[in-house]
Amino acid sequence: MQAIIAERWLLQVRFLCDACRLPTFGLVNPVPRLHSRGFGGIKYVPPRSVPRNGPGLPVVRGEKLMKPTVAIQKPLELTDDLLKLRAWRMPDMVAYQHTPDEWWLTPLDDHLPLLRLNRFGLELLTSMDGKTTVAALQQKYGKWVCGPDGQTGRWHLERWSLPGYSLCYFGTEPPAGDRHEAKWDLLLQQIREGWSGQEGFEGEEHLSEFHLHEITKRDGHFDQIETTVSHLFREPSEALQGLTYGRILAKHLRRLGWWTPKPRSIVEVGGGLGYLARELAGELSPSERLGVRYIFLDMTRPFLESQFALAREVGWHASGAQANAERLPLRDASIDLVIDNENLADMTPVKLTRQEVQSDKGDTALHQEAVEWIRRLRLPLGADMPEEFIFNLGPILFMAELWRVLKPGGRAILIEFGIETGWPAPVKLPGHTEYEVQYTHLRHAARWLGFQEQYFALPQFLVIKPDTRVLCTGAAYAIQRFCEAQGKPFAIRAYTERELSKTLGDMLPKLVGCHYHEISDPAWFGLWDFKVLLLEKPGGAPRPSFSETKGFRWYSQR
Ligand SMILES: C[S@@+](CC[C@H](N)C(=O)[O-])C[C@H]1O[C@@H](n2cnc3c(N)ncnc32)[C@H](O)[C@@H]1O
């Protein structure tokens, strides 16, 4: 179950549920669409999307960001109306048989402790098959002790359908119904909104505040608060032909001729923990790295330390500074290559009104800046512009900065999740909200600035084998919690079955419900929503380029 939740979470469940007024308990709000960055699980605390776990809070434990709402935590009252409903346990729930008589389950909210069940508890869970009413379950198990911690069946019935637990669903219709499992999604949405206590847009300053002041630790951040594609593939992976994300990216840049001649100054913006730089170094030869300056710019200071450490370990001549991508502290025409992996959705969003755009007058200085960019770029916003919409101002400012700092002939690669039509939606993560990138707008801006651009879906660019099956990220979070409770390490990654078996050994057969998705399945991390934008500033010196056939190199000038 957690599997489903987490996947959906990441993925992008893109339907509207405004019409859903369900006769349910534990779910209430009508919801806009869900979307995700690769967020894996829901955890108020560690994970950001993913992520994050343990009997308790995950990542940013105890910080204001991730407090669940009181309503979510309050046990249900088993009223007559509720007792009449039927109960369905969540599908694909990952359970762990710790001893012959003890099973563990993971509530969706990492603040909550693992649930330990005995045989009666397990029977209660398996009885939730959609045929049994809550009343019948209450009558049979209500007074029984259902686990080694002494909680009764009633205690469990009062909690399991709450969003924080999300172990079952009470209703009159099956949760899948005819709305594509809308009800499970409602649960998720409610949980996400519980993270911030706010629906939708969270303000223009929110993301910079989060990165500047609220991320105090780097450990666990990308496991527990926000998992990225590059983080899931930071170690060699069967899904990437035994390579890491960074290495495969470097190979493709080589294929495009981006290392010929080698860039002498590389800037990585928003480098997270620094794995990408580490892996790029692994792919390049020592002579390709010789004399190259690798500069990290990141808004989050604790991440910079990790970036420097990993980069220097592998021999990069690395430096950098805390900086905002929207105002790069770099001289004009000074950089050969910029890498920005999964960072655009973190840049400043602006919520504009149609009135502001049509009158060319923004209500604030920031809105005015956005309105002026729209006018200058002649962005085709169309006749169906809504009354209010979110505009990716930060990514546009960043792109203008790229144009300024790149040398003629300089290049940039930008990778992030996003959309091609419509308006950016907020994506709720623990502690912060990101915004889809509207790539049609961004590409339009790139061309207006003068860039030559190319655009791909990420799996297409990396030539990922689409039918490789990997563990759903929700299951990975559940396993991480089970391991944590036993003092064992377990890293969140995109495991194939063989890799998981190698990692877990004897523990694997004791897990029930692990399931694997084809990597191309939108239910796994929404990988196809991640796009690659390649930018090249014209005007460099002619570069020698070559193609290789059977060991011979054919050079040409372009
Ligand atoms: C989602 S993480 C991606 C990290 C890493 N590139 C990866 O793929 O795992 C976003 C990164 O961008 C940084 N960041 C967010 N907003 C930024 C901004 N406006 N300017 C510079 N860095 C920013 C964050 O601190 C973080 O390192």
PDBQT file of the ligand as one rigid body, heavy atoms in Angstrom, charges set to zero:
ROOT
HETATM    1  C1  LIG A 601      16.044  19.101  -5.898  1.00  0.00    +0.000 C 
HETATM    2  S1  LIG A 601      17.661  19.527  -5.452  1.00  0.00    +0.000 S 
HETATM    3  C2  LIG A 601      18.633  18.745  -6.732  1.00  0.00    +0.000 C 
HETATM    4  C3  LIG A 601      19.989  18.396  -6.231  1.00  0.00    +0.000 C 
HETATM    5  C4  LIG A 601      20.877  17.654  -7.214  1.00  0.00    +0.000 C 
HETATM    6  N1  LIG A 601      21.138  18.428  -8.399  1.00  0.00    +0.000 N 
HETATM    7  C5  LIG A 601      20.259  16.317  -7.579  1.00  0.00    +0.000 C 
HETATM    8  O1  LIG A 601      19.951  16.123  -8.738  1.00  0.00    +0.000 OA
HETATM    9  O2  LIG A 601      20.101  15.488  -6.677  1.00  0.00    +0.000 OA
HETATM   10  C6  LIG A 601      17.756  21.254  -5.849  1.00  0.00    +0.000 C 
HETATM   11  C7  LIG A 601      19.112  21.832  -5.596  1.00  0.00    +0.000 C 
HETATM   12  O3  LIG A 601      19.125  23.192  -6.020  1.00  0.00    +0.000 OA
HETATM   13  C8  LIG A 601      19.463  24.051  -4.932  1.00  0.00    +0.000 C 
HETATM   14  N2  LIG A 601      18.692  25.291  -5.153  1.00  0.00    +0.000 N 
HETATM   15  C9  LIG A 601      17.378  25.470  -5.009  1.00  0.00    +0.000 A 
HETATM   16  N3  LIG A 601      17.017  26.686  -5.407  1.00  0.00    +0.000 NA
HETATM   17  C10 LIG A 601      18.139  27.306  -5.829  1.00  0.00    +0.000 A 
HETATM   18  C11 LIG A 601      18.430  28.580  -6.381  1.00  0.00    +0.000 A 
HETATM   19  N4  LIG A 601      17.464  29.488  -6.583  1.00  0.00    +0.000 N 
HETATM   20  N5  LIG A 601      19.707  28.862  -6.695  1.00  0.00    +0.000 NA
HETATM   21  C12 LIG A 601      20.689  27.972  -6.506  1.00  0.00    +0.000 A 
HETATM   22  N6  LIG A 601      20.477  26.749  -5.999  1.00  0.00    +0.000 NA
HETATM   23  C13 LIG A 601      19.218  26.413  -5.666  1.00  0.00    +0.000 A 
HETATM   24  C14 LIG A 601      19.120  23.251  -3.706  1.00  0.00    +0.000 C 
HETATM   25  O4  LIG A 601      19.823  23.686  -2.582  1.00  0.00    +0.000 OA
HETATM   26  C15 LIG A 601      19.537  21.854  -4.149  1.00  0.00    +0.000 C 
HETATM   27  O5  LIG A 601      20.915  21.677  -4.072  1.00  0.00    +0.000 OA
ENDROOT
TORSDOF 0
